[in-house]
Amino acid sequence: MNQQNWGSFKTLLGHLEESVLTLTINRPDKMNALNQTVLSELAQVIEQLEQDQNVKGVIITGAGEKAFVAGADISEFNGADLNRAMEIASKGQAIFDRLEKNNKPIIAAVNGFALGGGCELAMACHIRIAAEQARFGQPEVNLGLIPGYGGTQRLTQLVGRGKALELMMSGNMIDASQALQIGLVNYVVNATALMAESKKLMRTILTKGPQAVARVIQAVEACFDKTKNGYRNEVTLFGQCFGTAEMQEGVSAFLEKRKPKFN
């Protein structure tokens, strides 16, 4: 993969330097929300990564200063039925699963809000480094939904059952220091140092045996094979949220910029 390959992408920016690809989710006017175009382009990138020997590691971040990825693009959920919802969740899960299983090290440089699908994207990366102003959360219950891109499984794996349930049932957002305390992120740094620290850690990893690093990833992933039924169950439960009155109210309230009124 070389830099001229990136011209065809609408929502991603890529910069390859010293074998490290910096991949930026580039929808700053939408807080870098994940729409279907972003997901499809991420899938293309992951496929290229698996084949390109020039890329040794990846750092994923968000454009602008406010958001890493502020969530999924909720406007695309409006009007979806159960089958369409399950397709959306299955697609997101498949892409993030492939990202997580990539044999090349992937660091999330979380520069701002990482909510909903954005938190799920960060969790699918191997390591998370957060700027001090980063904020994390799975607020889907505010829309009458649940996480659908693997969040119910990865958040539980990272922070434990009790804290994961609290965060997902309350929809509460936490700051970077809290995320560090519960094990959601590896480091918290000043915003001005975020990319430098991410590259520093990546350079350290890339001095190690690449096959050994790849096998570390594979071995750790093997610990969680038992959760695959959980992922399939998440797809079904995500789909069942669609068509409910509370989901319709949640999405309508979000799009109309008002507080939802759930029974």
C-alpha positions as protocol buffer text, in pm:
chain_id: "A"
residue {
  index: 1
  type: MET
  ca { x: 0 y: 0 z: 0 }
}
residue {
  index: 2
  type: ASN
  ca { x: 143 y: 337 z: -89 }
}
residue {
  index: 3
  type: GLN
  ca { x: 11 y: 686 z: -44 }
}
residue {
  index: 4
  type: GLN
  ca { x: -141 y: 727 z: -389 }
}
residue {
  index: 5
  type: ASN
  ca { x: -384 y: 442 z: -311 }
}
residue {
  index: 6
  type: TRP
  ca { x: -576 y: 667 z: -75 }
}
residue {
  index: 7
  type: GLY
  ca { x: -718 y: 910 z: -327 }
}
residue {
  index: 8
  type: SER
  ca { x: -1028 y: 698 z: -389 }
}
residue {
  index: 9
  type: PHE
  ca { x: -1150 y: 711 z: -28 }
}
residue {
  index: 10
  type: LYS
  ca { x: -1419 y: 961 z: 65 }
}
residue {
  index: 11
  type: THR
  ca { x: -1409 y: 931 z: 443 }
}
residue {
  index: 12
  type: LEU
  ca { x: -1056 y: 817 z: 527 }
}
residue {
  index: 13
  type: LEU
  ca { x: -714 y: 979 z: 508 }
}
residue {
  index: 14
  type: GLY
  ca { x: -399 y: 770 z: 506 }
}
residue {
  index: 15
  type: HIS
  ca { x: -35 y: 864 z: 554 }
}
residue {
  index: 16
  type: LEU
  ca { x: 238 y: 602 z: 536 }
}
residue {
  index: 17
  type: GLU
  ca { x: 567 y: 689 z: 701 }
}
residue {
  index: 18
  type: GLU
  ca { x: 844 y: 454 z: 813 }
}
residue {
  index: 19
  type: SER
  ca { x: 615 y: 152 z: 769 }
}
residue {
  index: 20
  type: VAL
  ca { x: 345 y: 299 z: 996 }
}
residue {
  index: 21
  type: LEU
  ca { x: 10 y: 386 z: 842 }
}
residue {
  index: 22
  type: THR
  ca { x: -176 y: 667 z: 1016 }
}
residue {
  index: 23
  type: LEU
  ca { x: -542 y: 626 z: 926 }
}
residue {
  index: 24
  type: THR
  ca { x: -774 y: 917 z: 1003 }
}
residue {
  index: 25
  type: ILE
  ca { x: -1153 y: 892 z: 1008 }
}
residue {
  index: 26
  type: ASN
  ca { x: -1231 y: 1210 z: 817 }
}
residue {
  index: 27
  type: ARG
  ca { x: -1586 y: 1335 z: 874 }
}
residue {
  index: 28
  type: PRO
  ca { x: -1517 y: 1623 z: 1114 }
}
residue {
  index: 29
  type: ASP
  ca { x: -1846 y: 1799 z: 1031 }
}
residue {
  index: 30
  type: LYS
  ca { x: -2025 y: 1484 z: 1157 }
}
residue {
  index: 31
  type: MET
  ca { x: -1791 y: 1426 z: 1453 }
}
residue {
  index: 32
  type: ASN
  ca { x: -1642 y: 1144 z: 1241 }
}
residue {
  index: 33
  type: ALA
  ca { x: -1957 y: 936 z: 1282 }
}
residue {
  index: 34
  type: LEU
  ca { x: -1945 y: 589 z: 1128 }
}
residue {
  index: 35
  type: ASN
  ca { x: -2178 y: 571 z: 832 }
}
residue {
  index: 36
  type: GLN
  ca { x: -2193 y: 281 z: 590 }
}
residue {
  index: 37
  type: THR
  ca { x: -1937 y: 447 z: 363 }
}
residue {
  index: 38
  type: VAL
  ca { x: -1682 y: 468 z: 646 }
}
residue {
  index: 39
  type: LEU
  ca { x: -1740 y: 104 z: 735 }
}
residue {
  index: 40
  type: SER
  ca { x: -1708 y: -11 z: 374 }
}
residue {
  index: 41
  type: GLU
  ca { x: -1388 y: 187 z: 328 }
}
residue {
  index: 42
  type: LEU
  ca { x: -1249 y: 50 z: 655 }
}
residue {
  index: 43
  type: ALA
  ca { x: -1317 y: -299 z: 519 }
}
residue {
  index: 44
  type: GLN
  ca { x: -1120 y: -216 z: 205 }
}
residue {
  index: 45
  type: VAL
  ca { x: -831 y: -80 z: 410 }
}
residue {
  index: 46
  type: ILE
  ca { x: -816 y: -391 z: 628 }
}
residue {
  index: 47
  type: GLU
  ca { x: -805 y: -613 z: 321 }
}
residue {
  index: 48
  type: GLN
  ca { x: -517 y: -409 z: 180 }
}
residue {
  index: 49
  type: LEU
  ca { x: -334 y: -419 z: 514 }
}
residue {
  index: 50
  type: GLU
  ca { x: -341 y: -796 z: 515 }
}
residue {
  index: 51
  type: GLN
  ca { x: -170 y: -804 z: 176 }
}
residue {
  index: 52
  type: ASP
  ca { x: 73 y: -511 z: 188 }
}
residue {
  index: 53
  type: GLN
  ca { x: 415 y: -585 z: 332 }
}
residue {
  index: 54
  type: ASN
  ca { x: 512 y: -217 z: 333 }
}
residue {
  index: 55
  type: VAL
  ca { x: 275 y: -149 z: 622 }
}
residue {
  index: 56
  type: LYS
  ca { x: 403 y: -291 z: 951 }
}
residue {
  index: 57
  type: GLY
  ca { x: 164 y: -118 z: 1192 }
}
residue {
  index: 58
  type: VAL
  ca { x: -140 y: 111 z: 1199 }
}
residue {
  index: 59
  type: ILE
  ca { x: -250 y: 407 z: 1410 }
}
residue {
  index: 60
  type: ILE
  ca { x: -618 y: 503 z: 1386 }
}
residue {
  index: 61
  type: THR
  ca { x: -739 y: 848 z: 1490 }
}
residue {
  index: 62
  type: GLY
  ca { x: -1013 y: 1100 z: 1413 }
}
residue {
  index: 63
  type: ALA
  ca { x: -1002 y: 1426 z: 1219 }
}
residue {
  index: 64
  type: GLY
  ca { x: -1024 y: 1750 z: 1413 }
}
residue {
  index: 65
  type: GLU
  ca { x: -991 y: 1813 z: 1785 }
}
residue {
  index: 66
  type: LYS
  ca { x: -1336 y: 1714 z: 1913 }
}
residue {
  index: 67
  type: ALA
  ca { x: -1392 y: 1354 z: 1820 }
}
residue {
  index: 68
  type: PHE
  ca { x: -1219 y: 1024 z: 1757 }
}
residue {
  index: 69
  type: VAL
  ca { x: -1553 y: 883 z: 1641 }
}
residue {
  index: 70
  type: ALA
  ca { x: -1864 y: 1015 z: 1815 }
}
residue {
  index: 71
  type: GLY
  ca { x: -2073 y: 710 z: 1725 }
}
residue {
  index: 72
  type: ALA
  ca { x: -2262 y: 553 z: 1439 }
}
residue {
  index: 73
  type: ASP
  ca { x: -2447 y: 778 z: 1195 }
}
residue {
  index: 74
  type: ILE
  ca { x: -2791 y: 757 z: 1358 }
}
residue {
  index: 75
  type: SER
  ca { x: -2964 y: 904 z: 1054 }
}
residue {
  index: 76
  type: GLU
  ca { x: -2899 y: 574 z: 874 }
}
residue {
  index: 77
  type: PHE
  ca { x: -3089 y: 383 z: 1143 }
}
residue {
  index: 78
  type: ASN
  ca { x: -3415 y: 569 z: 1091 }
}
residue {
  index: 79
  type: GLY
  ca { x: -3671 y: 344 z: 922 }
}
residue {
  index: 80
  type: ALA
  ca { x: -3462 y: 27 z: 939 }
}
residue {
  index: 81
  type: ASP
  ca { x: -3648 y: -295 z: 1021 }
}
residue {
  index: 82
  type: LEU
  ca { x: -3520 y: -598 z: 1213 }
}
residue {
  index: 83
  type: ASN
  ca { x: -3356 y: -761 z: 911 }
}
residue {
  index: 84
  type: ARG
  ca { x: -3183 y: -441 z: 801 }
}
residue {
  index: 85
  type: ALA
  ca { x: -3069 y: -374 z: 1158 }
}
residue {
  index: 86
  type: MET
  ca { x: -2917 y: -721 z: 1183 }
}
residue {
  index: 87
  type: GLU
  ca { x: -2737 y: -663 z: 851 }
}
residue {
  index: 88
  type: ILE
  ca { x: -2594 y: -337 z: 987 }
}
residue {
  index: 89
  type: ALA
  ca { x: -2473 y: -502 z: 1308 }
}
residue {
  index: 90
  type: SER
  ca { x: -2332 y: -805 z: 1128 }
}
residue {
  index: 91
  type: LYS
  ca { x: -2138 y: -585 z: 888 }
}
residue {
  index: 92
  type: GLY
  ca { x: -1991 y: -373 z: 1167 }
}
residue {
  index: 93
  type: GLN
  ca { x: -1901 y: -679 z: 1372 }
}
residue {
  index: 94
  type: ALA
  ca { x: -1732 y: -850 z: 1078 }
}
residue {
  index: 95
  type: ILE
  ca { x: -1519 y: -545 z: 1001 }
}
residue {
  index: 96
  type: PHE
  ca { x: -1415 y: -486 z: 1363 }
}
residue {
  index: 97
  type: ASP
  ca { x: -1348 y: -857 z: 1414 }
}
residue {
  index: 98
  type: ARG
  ca { x: -1118 y: -859 z: 1115 }
}
residue {
  index: 99
  type: LEU
  ca { x: -945 y: -546 z: 1245 }
}
residue {
  index: 100
  type: GLU
  ca { x: -894 y: -705 z: 1587 }
}
residue {
  index: 101
  type: LYS
  ca { x: -753 y: -1024 z: 1435 }
}
residue {
  index: 102
  type: ASN
  ca { x: -513 y: -844 z: 1200 }
}
residue {
  index: 103
  type: ASN
  ca { x: -161 y: -971 z: 1256 }
}
residue {
  index: 104
  type: LYS
  ca { x: -17 y: -620 z: 1240 }
}
residue {
  index: 105
  type: PRO
  ca { x: -29 y: -408 z: 1558 }
}
residue {
  index: 106
  type: ILE
  ca { x: -305 y: -148 z: 1560 }
}
residue {
  index: 107
  type: ILE
  ca { x: -317 y: 145 z: 1803 }
}
residue {
  index: 108
  type: ALA
  ca { x: -618 y: 371 z: 1856 }
}
residue {
  index: 109
  type: ALA
  ca { x: -506 y: 730 z: 1921 }
}
residue {
  index: 110
  type: VAL
  ca { x: -825 y: 859 z: 2081 }
}
residue {
  index: 111
  type: ASN
  ca { x: -824 y: 1234 z: 2040 }
}
residue {
  index: 112
  type: GLY
  ca { x: -1178 y: 1318 z: 2157 }
}
residue {
  index: 113
  type: PHE
  ca { x: -1521 y: 1162 z: 2190 }
}
residue {
  index: 114
  type: ALA
  ca { x: -1524 y: 783 z: 2144 }
}
residue {
  index: 115
  type: LEU
  ca { x: -1890 y: 701 z: 2188 }
}
residue {
  index: 116
  type: GLY
  ca { x: -2107 y: 414 z: 2068 }
}
residue {
  index: 117
  type: GLY
  ca { x: -1953 y: 278 z: 1750 }
}
residue {
  index: 118
  type: GLY
  ca { x: -1647 y: 494 z: 1813 }
}
residue {
  index: 119
  type: CYS
  ca { x: -1579 y: 326 z: 2145 }
}
residue {
  index: 120
  type: GLU
  ca { x: -1638 y: -8 z: 1975 }
}
residue {
  index: 121
  type: LEU
  ca { x: -1383 y: 83 z: 1705 }
}
residue {
  index: 122
  type: ALA
  ca { x: -1127 y: 182 z: 1968 }
}
residue {
  index: 123
  type: MET
  ca { x: -1185 y: -144 z: 2156 }
}
residue {
  index: 124
  type: ALA
  ca { x: -1128 y: -345 z: 1838 }
}
residue {
  index: 125
  type: CYS
  ca { x: -777 y: -197 z: 1814 }
}
residue {
  index: 126
  type: HIS
  ca { x: -503 y: -380 z: 2003 }
}
residue {
  index: 127
  type: ILE
  ca { x: -395 y: -82 z: 2218 }
}
residue {
  index: 128
  type: ARG
  ca { x: -568 y: 245 z: 2312 }
}
residue {
  index: 129
  type: ILE
  ca { x: -388 y: 572 z: 2392 }
}
residue {
  index: 130
  type: ALA
  ca { x: -615 y: 859 z: 2493 }
}
residue {
  index: 131
  type: ALA
  ca { x: -573 y: 1234 z: 2498 }
}
residue {
  index: 132
  type: GLU
  ca { x: -668 y: 1397 z: 2827 }
}
residue {
  index: 133
  type: GLN
  ca { x: -987 y: 1539 z: 2677 }
}
residue {
  index: 134
  type: ALA
  ca { x: -1104 y: 1203 z: 2537 }
}
residue {
  index: 135
  type: ARG
  ca { x: -1443 y: 1079 z: 2649 }
}
residue {
  index: 136
  type: PHE
  ca { x: -1577 y: 725 z: 2627 }
}
residue {
  index: 137
  type: GLY
  ca { x: -1920 y: 566 z: 2646 }
}
residue {
  index: 138
  type: GLN
  ca { x: -2178 y: 326 z: 2510 }
}
residue {
  index: 139
  type: PRO
  ca { x: -2489 y: 548 z: 2518 }
}
residue {
  index: 140
  type: GLU
  ca { x: -2706 y: 332 z: 2292 }
}
residue {
  index: 141
  type: VAL
  ca { x: -2974 y: 284 z: 2561 }
}
residue {
  index: 142
  type: ASN
  ca { x: -3053 y: 655 z: 2521 }
}
residue {
  index: 143
  type: LEU
  ca { x: -3181 y: 562 z: 2175 }
}
residue {
  index: 144
  type: GLY
  ca { x: -3359 y: 246 z: 2286 }
}
residue {
  index: 145
  type: LEU
  ca { x: -3072 y: 42 z: 2145 }
}
residue {
  index: 146
  type: ILE
  ca { x: -2774 y: -167 z: 2257 }
}
residue {
  index: 147
  type: PRO
  ca { x: -2420 y: -172 z: 2116 }
}
residue {
  index: 148
  type: GLY
  ca { x: -2417 y: -366 z: 1791 }
}
residue {
  index: 149
  type: TYR
  ca { x: -2057 y: -369 z: 1667 }
}
residue {
  index: 150
  type: GLY
  ca { x: -1918 y: -598 z: 1936 }
}
residue {
  index: 151
  type: GLY
  ca { x: -1940 y: -356 z: 2226 }
}
residue {
  index: 152
  type: THR
  ca { x: -2129 y: -580 z: 2465 }
}
residue {
  index: 153
  type: GLN
  ca { x: -1853 y: -838 z: 2434 }
}
residue {
  index: 154
  type: ARG
  ca { x: -1533 y: -630 z: 2413 }
}
residue {
  index: 155
  type: LEU
  ca { x: -1627 y: -386 z: 2688 }
}
residue {
  index: 156
  type: THR
  ca { x: -1696 y: -679 z: 2921 }
}
residue {
  index: 157
  type: GLN
  ca { x: -1365 y: -838 z: 2828 }
}
residue {
  index: 158
  type: LEU
  ca { x: -1172 y: -517 z: 2894 }
}
residue {
  index: 159
  type: VAL
  ca { x: -1332 y: -377 z: 3209 }
}
residue {
  index: 160
  type: GLY
  ca { x: -1522 y: -667 z: 3364 }
}
residue {
  index: 161
  type: ARG
  ca { x: -1886 y: -759 z: 3384 }
}
residue {
  index: 162
  type: GLY
  ca { x: -2000 y: -519 z: 3655 }
}
residue {
  index: 163
  type: LYS
  ca { x: -1847 y: -203 z: 3512 }
}
residue {
  index: 164
  type: ALA
  ca { x: -1949 y: -297 z: 3158 }
}
residue {
  index: 165
  type: LEU
  ca { x: -2309 y: -346 z: 3267 }
}
residue {
  index: 166
  type: GLU
  ca { x: -2305 y: -14 z: 3452 }
}
residue {
  index: 167
  type: LEU
  ca { x: -2172 y: 177 z: 3152 }
}
residue {
  index: 168
  type: MET
  ca { x: -2406 y: 14 z: 2901 }
}
residue {
  index: 169
  type: MET
  ca { x: -2721 y: 27 z: 3116 }
}
residue {
  index: 170
  type: SER
  ca { x: -2668 y: 386 z: 3233 }
}
residue {
  index: 171
  type: GLY
  ca { x: -2531 y: 520 z: 2906 }
}
residue {
  index: 172
  type: ASN
  ca { x: -2297 y: 735 z: 3115 }
}
residue {
  index: 173
  type: MET
  ca { x: -1988 y: 887 z: 2960 }
}
residue {
  index: 174
  type: ILE
  ca { x: -1652 y: 864 z: 3134 }
}
residue {
  index: 175
  type: ASP
  ca { x: -1340 y: 1074 z: 3098 }
}
residue {
  index: 176
  type: ALA
  ca { x: -993 y: 956 z: 3002 }
}
residue {
  index: 177
  type: SER
  ca { x: -869 y: 922 z: 3360 }
}
residue {
  index: 178
  type: GLN
  ca { x: -1167 y: 700 z: 3449 }
}
residue {
  index: 179
  type: ALA
  ca { x: -1108 y: 496 z: 3133 }
}
residue {
  index: 180
  type: LEU
  ca { x: -749 y: 442 z: 3240 }
}
residue {
  index: 181
  type: GLN
  ca { x: -854 y: 344 z: 3591 }
}
residue {
  index: 182
  type: ILE
  ca { x: -1089 y: 71 z: 3472 }
}
residue {
  index: 183
  type: GLY
  ca { x: -854 y: -61 z: 3204 }
}
residue {
  index: 184
  type: LEU
  ca { x: -1034 y: 66 z: 2897 }
}
residue {
  index: 185
  type: VAL
  ca { x: -724 y: 253 z: 2778 }
}
residue {
  index: 186
  type: ASN
  ca { x: -351 y: 184 z: 2817 }
}
residue {
  index: 187
  type: TYR
  ca { x: -226 y: 541 z: 2856 }
}
residue {
  index: 188
  type: VAL
  ca { x: -353 y: 897 z: 2891 }
}
residue {
  index: 189
  type: VAL
  ca { x: -136 y: 1176 z: 2750 }
}
residue {
  index: 190
  type: ASN
  ca { x: -155 y: 1545 z: 2671 }
}
residue {
  index: 191
  type: ALA
  ca { x: -335 y: 1607 z: 2344 }
}
residue {
  index: 192
  type: THR
  ca { x: -26 y: 1765 z: 2190 }
}
residue {
  index: 193
  type: ALA
  ca { x: 170 y: 1447 z: 2258 }
}
residue {
  index: 194
  type: LEU
  ca { x: -96 y: 1197 z: 2147 }
}
residue {
  index: 195
  type: MET
  ca { x: 38 y: 1111 z: 1804 }
}
residue {
  index: 196
  type: ALA
  ca { x: 401 y: 1127 z: 1913 }
}
residue {
  index: 197
  type: GLU
  ca { x: 339 y: 886 z: 2200 }
}
residue {
  index: 198
  type: SER
  ca { x: 138 y: 655 z: 1976 }
}
residue {
  index: 199
  type: LYS
  ca { x: 418 y: 647 z: 1720 }
}
residue {
  index: 200
  type: LYS
  ca { x: 679 y: 597 z: 1993 }
}
residue {
  index: 201
  type: LEU
  ca { x: 501 y: 286 z: 2122 }
}
residue {
  index: 202
  type: MET
  ca { x: 446 y: 160 z: 1769 }
}
residue {
  index: 203
  type: ARG
  ca { x: 816 y: 204 z: 1687 }
}
residue {
  index: 204
  type: THR
  ca { x: 903 y: -1 z: 1996 }
}
residue {
  index: 205
  type: ILE
  ca { x: 668 y: -280 z: 1888 }
}
residue {
  index: 206
  type: LEU
  ca { x: 810 y: -276 z: 1535 }
}
residue {
  index: 207
  type: THR
  ca { x: 1161 y: -344 z: 1666 }
}
residue {
  index: 208
  type: LYS
  ca { x: 1040 y: -685 z: 1781 }
}
residue {
  index: 209
  type: GLY
  ca { x: 1003 y: -1000 z: 1575 }
}
residue {
  index: 210
  type: PRO
  ca { x: 704 y: -942 z: 1347 }
}
residue {
  index: 211
  type: GLN
  ca { x: 603 y: -1309 z: 1348 }
}
residue {
  index: 212
  type: ALA
  ca { x: 625 y: -1315 z: 1727 }
}
residue {
  index: 213
  type: VAL
  ca { x: 408 y: -1002 z: 1749 }
}
residue {
  index: 214
  type: ALA
  ca { x: 156 y: -1160 z: 1513 }
}
residue {
  index: 215
  type: ARG
  ca { x: 148 y: -1476 z: 1722 }
}
residue {
  index: 216
  type: VAL
  ca { x: 97 y: -1274 z: 2040 }
}
residue {
  index: 217
  type: ILE
  ca { x: -213 y: -1126 z: 1878 }
}
residue {
  index: 218
  type: GLN
  ca { x: -334 y: -1469 z: 1768 }
}
residue {
  index: 219
  type: ALA
  ca { x: -274 y: -1623 z: 2110 }
}
residue {
  index: 220
  type: VAL
  ca { x: -458 y: -1349 z: 2296 }
}
residue {
  index: 221
  type: GLU
  ca { x: -751 y: -1367 z: 2053 }
}
residue {
  index: 222
  type: ALA
  ca { x: -776 y: -1741 z: 2118 }
}
residue {
  index: 223
  type: CYS
  ca { x: -868 y: -1660 z: 2480 }
}
residue {
  index: 224
  type: PHE
  ca { x: -1198 y: -1515 z: 2363 }
}
residue {
  index: 225
  type: ASP
  ca { x: -1323 y: -1774 z: 2115 }
}
residue {
  index: 226
  type: LYS
  ca { x: -1589 y: -1877 z: 2366 }
}
residue {
  index: 227
  type: THR
  ca { x: -1754 y: -1536 z: 2323 }
}
residue {
  index: 228
  type: LYS
  ca { x: -1853 y: -1592 z: 1960 }
}
residue {
  index: 229
  type: ASN
  ca { x: -2203 y: -1699 z: 2057 }
}
residue {
  index: 230
  type: GLY
  ca { x: -2222 y: -1370 z: 2245 }
}
residue {
  index: 231
  type: TYR
  ca { x: -2147 y: -1179 z: 1927 }
}
residue {
  index: 232
  type: ARG
  ca { x: -2417 y: -1363 z: 1733 }
}
residue {
  index: 233
  type: ASN
  ca { x: -2659 y: -1300 z: 2015 }
}
residue {
  index: 234
  type: GLU
  ca { x: -2572 y: -931 z: 2008 }
}
residue {
  index: 235
  type: VAL
  ca { x: -2666 y: -912 z: 1638 }
}
residue {
  index: 236
  type: THR
  ca { x: -3009 y: -1061 z: 1713 }
}
residue {
  index: 237
  type: LEU
  ca { x: -3072 y: -837 z: 2013 }
}
residue {
  index: 238
  type: PHE
  ca { x: -2957 y: -530 z: 1820 }
}
residue {
  index: 239
  type: GLY
  ca { x: -3198 y: -616 z: 1541 }
}
residue {
  index: 240
  type: GLN
  ca { x: -3484 y: -666 z: 1784 }
}
residue {
  index: 241
  type: CYS
  ca { x: -3446 y: -306 z: 1905 }
}
residue {
  index: 242
  type: PHE
  ca { x: -3550 y: -183 z: 1561 }
}
residue {
  index: 243
  type: GLY
  ca { x: -3917 y: -128 z: 1507 }
}
residue {
  index: 244
  type: THR
  ca { x: -3979 y: -75 z: 1878 }
}
residue {
  index: 245
  type: ALA
  ca { x: -4150 y: 242 z: 1992 }
}
residue {
  index: 246
  type: GLU
  ca { x: -3864 y: 333 z: 2221 }
}
residue {
  index: 247
  type: MET
  ca { x: -3604 y: 301 z: 1944 }
}
residue {
  index: 248
  type: GLN
  ca { x: -3817 y: 516 z: 1714 }
}
residue {
  index: 249
  type: GLU
  ca { x: -3854 y: 775 z: 1990 }
}
residue {
  index: 250
  type: GLY
  ca { x: -3482 y: 764 z: 2071 }
}
residue {
  index: 251
  type: VAL
  ca { x: -3372 y: 812 z: 1711 }
}
residue {
  index: 252
  type: SER
  ca { x: -3635 y: 1079 z: 1644 }
}
residue {
  index: 253
  type: ALA
  ca { x: -3530 y: 1272 z: 1955 }
}
residue {
  index: 254
  type: PHE
  ca { x: -3164 y: 1252 z: 1853 }
}
residue {
  index: 255
  type: LEU
  ca { x: -3232 y: 1377 z: 1502 }
}
residue {
  index: 256
  type: GLU
  ca { x: -3464 y: 1650 z: 1635 }
}
residue {
  index: 257
  type: LYS
  ca { x: -3206 y: 1751 z: 1901 }
}
residue {
  index: 258
  type: ARG
  ca { x: -3439 y: 1698 z: 2199 }
}
residue {
  index: 259
  type: LYS
  ca { x: -3447 y: 1470 z: 2499 }
}
residue {
  index: 260
  type: PRO
  ca { x: -3627 y: 1139 z: 2436 }
}
residue {
  index: 261
  type: LYS
  ca { x: -3943 y: 1054 z: 2628 }
}
residue {
  index: 262
  type: PHE
  ca { x: -3942 y: 684 z: 2708 }
}
residue {
  index: 263
  type: ASN
  ca { x: -4235 y: 520 z: 2888 }
}
